[in-house]
Amino acid sequence: MSGNRRKASLVTTVLVGGAMLLTACQDTDAGTDAGAPQTSPSTTAAAGAATPSGSPAATAGVSGGTGKDNKNGAGTGGGTGGGQKPVGQVCGADDIAWNTKSETQAGGYILVVAKAKPGISCTLPAVHPTVAFGSDGTEAGPAEQSAGKQITLSGDTAAYAGVNPKTTSANGGKELDSIIVAIGHNDPDPVSLPVGTITVDKPVVTNWHTSPKDAVPSQ
C-alpha cells in the first residue's frame, strides 16, 4: 500500500513539473512577441505617404536651387541683360542703327546719322568716325582741327557726322556708291552704307555732333 502511494506521488510531481515548464515556455514566447516591432500594411502605407515625390519637402532640395539660378540667370550669362552693353561702354558699329543723307551745303556732302539700337546705351568717343572708300581703303581725314565731345547714344538721341568725299577742285577721282564706317580703327564690325554715286578725292569727315548743323564739313 505504501509503495502505491509513493508511485502516485512521483507521477503527480512529474505532471506538476511538466505543467510548470510548459507555462514558462509560453510566457517566454509571449514576451518575445510583445517586444518585437509590429509592422502592418497600414503603417507601411502611412510611412510612404508622408513624403510624396510631389510634395514641397521632397522637391525643395531639387527645384529650389534651379529656380534661383533661372531667376538670376546663373550659368546662362544673364548677368549682362541678354547682350546689352554696360552704360558708358564705347559703341561699336554693330550697336548703331545707321542712316545717310545727301546734302547740298558746302559743295555737297554726306550726313551720317547714328542712333543706338533698341535696348543699347553706349558712348561715341570724342574723335571723328573712321570712314573709308573703295577697295583700296582710302580713308577720310579729319575735317576739324579740334577734338569733339563724347556723345552717349540711347533711345532717340542721335549723333551726326559730315563726310565730304571730294575736297579737291581738279577733275578726277574714284566713282563709288558706298562708304565704310567704323567707330575707330579697332572696331571689329565696320558697316557699309549706301550713299549713291559719289566722286572721291581726298575725303574728310567731321567729329560727331549732337546737331546736324554742326556736322557740315569744310571743302
C-alpha positions in Angstrom: 0.0 0.0 0.0 2.8 2.4 0.9 4.5 1.6 -2.4 1.4 2.6 -4.4 1.3 5.9 -2.6 5.0 6.7 -3.4 4.3 5.8 -7.1 1.3 8.1 -7.2 3.2 10.9 -5.6 6.0 10.6 -8.1 3.6 10.7 -11.0 1.9 13.8 -9.6 5.3 15.5 -9.1 6.2 14.8 -12.8 2.9 16.1 -14.1 3.1 19.3 -12.0 6.7 19.9 -13.1 5.8 19.4 -16.8 2.9 21.8 -16.5 5.2 24.5 -14.9 7.7 24.0 -17.7 5.1 24.4 -20.4 3.8 27.6 -18.7 7.3 29.1 -18.6 7.8 28.4 -22.3 4.5 30.1 -23.2 5.4 33.2 -21.1 8.8 33.4 -22.9 7.2 33.3 -26.3 4.6 35.9 -25.3 7.3 38.2 -24.0 9.3 37.8 -27.2 6.3 38.6 -29.4 5.4 41.6 -27.3 8.9 43.2 -27.6 9.2 42.8 -31.4 8.3 45.8 -33.6 5.0 45.4 -35.3 4.6 46.3 -38.9 1.2 46.4 -40.5 0.2 47.2 -44.1 -1.5 50.4 -42.8 1.7 51.6 -41.1 3.8 51.0 -44.2 1.4 52.9 -46.4 1.4 55.8 -44.0 5.2 56.0 -44.0 5.2 56.0 -47.8 2.6 58.8 -48.0 4.5 61.1 -45.5 6.9 62.4 -48.2 5.3 62.0 -51.7 7.6 62.9 -54.6 5.5 65.9 -55.5 5.4 67.4 -52.0 7.3 70.6 -51.1 9.5 68.7 -48.7 10.6 66.3 -51.4 11.2 68.9 -54.1 12.8 71.7 -52.1 16.3 70.4 -52.5 16.0 69.8 -56.2 13.9 72.6 -57.7 14.8 75.3 -55.2 18.3 75.8 -56.5 17.3 75.6 -60.1 14.6 78.2 -59.7 17.1 80.6 -58.1 19.5 80.0 -60.9 16.8 80.7 -63.5 15.8 83.9 -61.8 19.3 85.2 -61.5 20.4 84.0 -64.9 23.2 81.9 -63.4 25.0 79.8 -66.0 23.3 81.5 -68.9 25.2 84.8 -69.0 22.1 86.7 -67.8 24.2 89.0 -65.6 24.7 91.4 -68.6 21.0 91.8 -69.5 20.7 89.5 -72.7 23.5 91.2 -74.8 23.3 94.8 -73.6 26.5 96.8 -73.2 27.2 98.3 -69.8 26.3 102.0 -69.6 29.3 104.1 -70.7 31.0 101.5 -72.9 32.3 102.6 -76.2 29.9 101.9 -79.1 30.7 99.5 -81.9 29.4 99.9 -85.4 27.0 96.9 -84.8 25.4 98.7 -81.8 24.1 101.5 -84.0 21.2 102.0 -86.4 22.7 103.9 -89.3 21.3 106.3 -91.8 22.8 108.6 -94.5 21.5 111.7 -96.3 22.9 113.6 -99.3 23.2 117.3 -98.5 23.9 120.2 -100.9 25.6 122.7 -98.5 29.4 123.4 -98.8 29.5 122.0 -102.3 27.7 118.8 -101.3 28.4 116.3 -98.5 27.0 113.1 -96.9 25.4 113.4 -93.5 25.9 110.3 -91.4 23.3 109.8 -88.7 23.9 107.3 -85.8 21.3 106.1 -83.2 21.7 103.3 -80.7 19.8 100.2 -81.4 16.8 99.5 -79.1 17.9 98.5 -75.6 21.5 99.7 -76.1 23.3 102.6 -74.4 26.8 103.3 -75.5 29.3 106.2 -76.0 30.8 107.6 -79.1 34.4 108.7 -78.4 35.5 112.3 -78.9 37.1 111.7 -82.3 35.8 111.6 -85.8 34.4 108.3 -87.1 36.6 106.1 -89.3 35.3 106.4 -92.9 36.9 104.5 -95.8 36.1 104.4 -99.5 36.6 101.8 -102.2 38.5 98.5 -102.3 41.8 100.3 -101.7 40.6 101.6 -98.3 41.1 105.3 -99.0 40.4 106.9 -95.6 38.8 110.3 -94.8 40.9 112.7 -92.9 39.7 115.0 -90.2 37.6 118.0 -91.2 38.1 119.7 -87.9 41.3 120.5 -86.0 39.8 120.4 -82.5 38.7 117.3 -80.7 35.0 116.7 -80.4 33.0 115.6 -77.3 31.8 112.2 -76.2 28.2 111.5 -77.0 26.1 108.9 -75.2 23.6 107.2 -77.5 20.5 105.9 -76.0 16.8 105.9 -77.0 16.1 108.7 -79.6 19.4 110.5 -79.1 21.2 110.9 -82.4 24.8 111.8 -83.4 25.8 113.4 -86.7 29.0 113.4 -88.8 29.5 115.1 -92.2 31.6 113.5 -94.9 33.0 115.5 -97.8 34.1 112.9 -100.3 36.0 115.4 -102.6 37.9 118.3 -101.3 40.0 119.0 -104.5 39.0 121.3 -107.3 40.7 119.3 -110.0 38.7 116.8 -112.1 39.1 113.1 -111.5 38.7 110.8 -108.5 37.0 107.5 -107.9 33.4 106.9 -108.6 31.8 105.0 -105.7 28.3 104.3 -104.3 29.0 103.3 -100.7 31.2 104.2 -97.7 32.6 102.0 -94.9 32.1 103.4 -91.4 33.6 102.2 -88.1 33.9 103.5 -84.6 37.7 103.8 -84.5 40.3 101.7 -86.3 39.9 98.8 -83.9 36.1 98.4 -84.5 35.7 94.7 -85.4 32.4 95.2 -87.2 32.5 98.1 -89.7 29.4 98.7 -91.8 28.9 99.5 -95.4 26.4 102.4 -96.0 24.9 103.2 -99.4 25.3 106.9 -100.5 24.5 107.0 -104.2 27.2 107.7 -106.8 29.9 110.0 -105.4 33.4 111.1 -106.6 36.1 110.5 -104.0 39.3 112.5 -103.9 41.0 113.4 -100.6 37.8 113.0 -98.5 37.3 114.4 -95.0 34.9 113.7 -92.1 33.8 115.8 -89.1 33.7 114.8 -85.5 30.4 113.5 -84.0 27.9 116.3 -83.2 24.5 116.4 -81.5 23.2 118.8 -84.1 23.3 118.2 -87.9 24.1 121.9 -88.4 27.4 121.4 -86.7 28.3 118.5 -88.9 28.8 120.4 -92.1 32.4 119.7 -93.3 34.6 122.3 -94.9 35.7 121.9 -98.5 
